[in-house]
């Protein structure tokens, strides 16, 4: 835009001069607003091109608030993003490699009631996390999601396993580095989130008694976490085993321990306190500035008996929303987590920390067909218990990372808008 210098000379009418100055100011503000918006939108929300997937045409929905967690599973004949043949990073949940005969469980997609959930775009995800670090904190179901994400991202660039640089136990503490994007993906195994130890005189087993110090975060993750930009925290099935609870070094109760001299409490007590301590720990770390996502309880689907009495999961189709509703202990477990997250959100605002809800429970309650059952581990393993807790890869757990990308993009959009408003005002 070119202006005639004579228009601003001393002899011009003052009202006309003021008007021109106002026009210049407005034009400048518009220019400064449009340019960063254009740069942001073209990097995170590019215009559709022949190389983009079909969901890009629907990605305008990302700027709106939508309850992506309420919906239903619909047939999706195109199938999964990857297979055991195209991804060499799947280990114990490689159901097809281990002999699962049916494939229909891989041909469903989650459809929210209010909007479309975009397909996972690995390039877009990697651009969002360029130069950053992400950690999955929790039990092996969290590691299950991390492996799903590995396979989704490996379609763009293959990561390097750098676990040995950071941990001795590289089975439970994994780190992968995507060099092209300087992105680190880690899993920090901590099934209780708080300090724990074996308390069973008969030694450790799948259902042995353990002691939890509910007011002390597990150093396995707490000592590392302030270096991460995104933290996905979760926990679930371990809290159903016999547990003795400690606070301030004193026993305050136990769950399913059957000891006459200890007060019996429900598992929800320990579950609530573990998440409360985890969130407080994140809030107390001076250098932690990451975004925390609570990935909610992942239901199991044992039928024909409990897990340790021959229970299995042989279904090959999802439930409909009419057949299965979130209720009972699954609902109570879910609500316990959400209540603690809400408290963390309120306290986090004072420090500028964000705690987000990744509510996978309702969707996964409808997927009894997605578990490994007897196809989740090596056929040479001595373990005879069916796996109706973890999820096949590929499978419905890939939807969790569709959720995650949606939320990360929405958060990036909100942060951009907040920054823009601060610059304007």
Secondary structure, DSSP 8 states (H G I E B T S, - for coil): ----GGGGSTTS-HHHHHHHHHHHHHHHHHHHHHHHHHHHHHHHS----TTS-GGGGGGGGGGS---TTSEEEEE-TT--S--TTT-S---TT-TTTTT----GGGSEEEEESSS------HHHHHHHTTT-EEEEEESHHHHHHHHHHHHHHTTT---EE-GGGT-S-TTTEEEEEEGGGTEEEEEEE-TTSEEEEE--TT---TT--EEEEEEEE-HHHHTTGGG-SEEEE---GGGGS-EEEEETTEEEEEES---TTS-B--HHHHHHHHHHHHHHHHHH-TT---EEEEE-------BSS-TTTT-B----S---TTT--S-HHHHHHHHHHHHHHHHHHHHHHTTT-EEEEE--HHHHHT-GGGS-BTSSS-TT----S-B-SS--SSSTTHHHHHHHHHHHHHHHHHHHHHHHHHHH-
